[in-house]
Amino acid sequence: MTDRAHLAFALALHRVAAADRSANACWSPYSVASALGLATAAARGETRAELVNLLGEGAADLLRKAIVSDDAEFSVANTLWVWDQLEINPDFLTELGGWPGGKVCTAPFAEDPEAARKEINADVAETTHDLIPELLPQGAISPDAVASVVNALYLKTAWISDFPRTATESKPFHAPGRDVDVPTMHKTGKLGYAAQGGWQAVSLPARGGVEAVVLLPDGDLAEAEEDLDADRLASLLEATEFTRVALALPKIDVRVRTPLKNSLVRLGVRSMFTRDADLSGLSPDPELVVDDVLHEAVLRVDEEGFEGAAATAVTFRLVSMEIETEPVEVRVDRPYLLLVRHVQTGAIYFLTRITRP
């Protein structure tokens, strides 16, 4: 299944948040959209309209349905961390209860911001199996912070058909500026495959109703990525058919921290960071604004499958000061995109650019 609104959101944010086309990128559209989806539930008026315009009207329903089945390890938490002196709208708590892993926790934001930061980080570390031990760096919780909506995600699953370990060998990868030798896996078999519009797509099915899709451009990734839109990507994904493929794919171990505030502002989500914010869906306090949005993601791909984790925090503060036949041979030996998605809903758990494996 392909949801064009979700693809459009993923590509739009990827384009601005991962603007350095020569560098690795890794982030979770699922995690970011979940945290922003709860921010949408907290917002009203123009603040809500800006978020809906970015995410799409049906984003929350899509994300709530994107649950991995029991033959893979999957955990997700959507947590409202709140100062016990902040009045919370009961309707927001009802909305939160409908999200996977929805829960409310208190934290001593005003009394001890550092203690609040450590509590949030510890909870994220537990959900992500310690792959993300410190989502919030020192200083991320300001003295005026009163709440934070945090999504944390962990996914570990095996390929339906492994890559033989004996076939893995060092092969050249044509990274920007120079070639490097990297451990490269090899497998030949029936895989989802499509070639159109200057891209090849190879779908690798995994357990839990998940798939990894390699998106390999015919030419330079930086140029091809700039022209990739939701319609083109949806058409490519929907065109895949089982074909005999000889695939050479580098192993991956990538970790990226991504501050998102400036990227969201560039995409039109502005008012929630200003005194014009209307966050009355979360609390009747009229001085509430979003302080920052922080994200981190990790993805590891090897012969047996893949393991990934991601977390996103939307932090709220009170404004007491200014806020600023023959097999098709696919040799992945140059920069490419990799997305990991839920097959039934099309929700994208991870979108990764690999320029240097």
PyMOL commands that set and color helices and strands:
alter all, ss='L'
color gray80, all
select helices_A, chain A and resi 4-17+29-42+45-55+59-65+90-97+113-127+165-167+221-227+230-238+261-266+271-273
alter helices_A, ss='H'
color red, helices_A
select strands_A, chain A and resi 25-27+73-82+102-106+145-158+169-175+178-196+199-206+210-217+241-250+252-259+288-301+305-318+328-331+336-342+348-354
alter strands_A, ss='S'
color yellow, strands_A
deselect
rebuild
show_as cartoon
